[in-house]
Amino acid sequence: MDYEFRLDVTGQVVARLSMGHEAVGHWLNEEVKGNLNLLDEVEQAVQNVRGSERQWQKIGHEYTILLDEEEVMIRANQIELDGDEMEEGMFYYDEESLSCCGVEDFLNVLQGYRSFLAER
C-alpha cells in the first residue's frame, strides 16, 4: 500500500493512498486530523484484539473503522444502503468509500503519519 503525506495551503496534513486504499486516506483526513490520541486508541485496539476472535469498531463523523486480528476495514458512513434502493443491474461505486487492508500495513501507514507530523 503506497501512501503520501503533504501539507495543504492551510497547513493541515493531507494523506493520499494508493488506489483501492483511498478510504484510509479519507479516514486520516476527516477523522484523525492530527489527533494522536485517536491513533493511540486504534493502536491499543489492535493490541487488544490480537490473538483473539474479537473485533473493534469506532464510528466517526464520516468514516467507521472496524478491525480484527488480521484486517482493518474503513468505510464511509454514507454507504449503508439497502439493496432495495438500487435499480436492478446497478451498483454503488464505493472504491473510494471502502478500503480493507492487513493490520501490519495499516500500522505502517499510521507510523508514517506520526513521523510526518513529528517532522512538521
N, C-alpha and C positions, 0 to 999 in steps of 0.2 A: 504494500500500500504506500503510494507516494504522497507526500504532503509538503506544503509550503506555508510559511507564515510571513505576513507583511504587516506594515502599519498603514492604515488609511490616512486620509488628509486630516482627520480629527485626532490622530494618534492612537486609535484603537487597533488592537490586533485583529487581523483577518486571516482565517485559516482557509486554505483551499486544499482539497484532497482529490485523489485520482478518481477517474470515472468508476462508478459503482459504489464509491465511498463518500459521495458528496454530503450525505446527511450527517456524517460525523463532523465535517467542517461546519455545517449549518448549526449543529448542536453546540460546538465550541463557540461559534459567533453569537448565537442567540441566547443560549442558556448559561454558558460558563462566563463569557465576557471578562476574563481575567480573575474570576473568583477562585482562588486557590483552595478555599475551604470546600467548594463543591468537588474539586479534583481529589482532595483528601478523602471526602466521603465516598466517592466512587472507587478509589483505590482500596479503601478499607473494606468496601463491599466485595471487591474481588477476593480479598484475603478471606473474608467470612464464608464465601461460597465454595472456596477451593476444597477439594476432597469430599464434596457432598453433592446431593442432587437438588439442593436449594437453588432458588432464583432470587434475584433482587431487582427491584424496579423503582425508578424515580420519574414521576410525571412532572414535567416542567411546563412553562407557559406555552411554548411552541412545539417542543420535542419531548419524547419519552425515551429513556434509556432502560433497557432490560438486559440483564446479564446472568449467565450461569457459569459453571466451571470452565466451559470451553469457548463460549461465543458471546459476543456483545451485539445487540440489535438496537439501532436508533431509528425511530420513526417519527414523522411529523404527526402531531395530534389530529390534524385535519383529515388524515386519510382513513379514518374509521367510517367507511361507507358500507352500507348494507348491500348485498348482492342484488337486491330487487331494484335499487336505484339506477342501475345502469341498463341501457338498452342491450338487447341480445347482440352478441358479436362485438361489443365494445369492451374496452378495458381501461382501467385507470392507470395513467402513466405515473409511476411512483419511483422511478430510478433516482431522482434527486431527493425523495422524501423518505426513503427506507434504505438503510445500509446494515449489513451484517459483516462482522469480521471476527477473527480469533482474538482471544483475550490478550495474548502477548503482543500482537500487532497493535492493538488498541492502547495498551500500556506504553508502547514505544512512542505513539503519537502524543500521548499525554506528557511523557518525559520531554519530547521535543518542544511541546507547547510551553512547559515550565521553563526550559532552557532559554527559549526565545524571550519570555517575559523577564527573566533574570538579566538578559543582555541589554534590554532597552535602557 
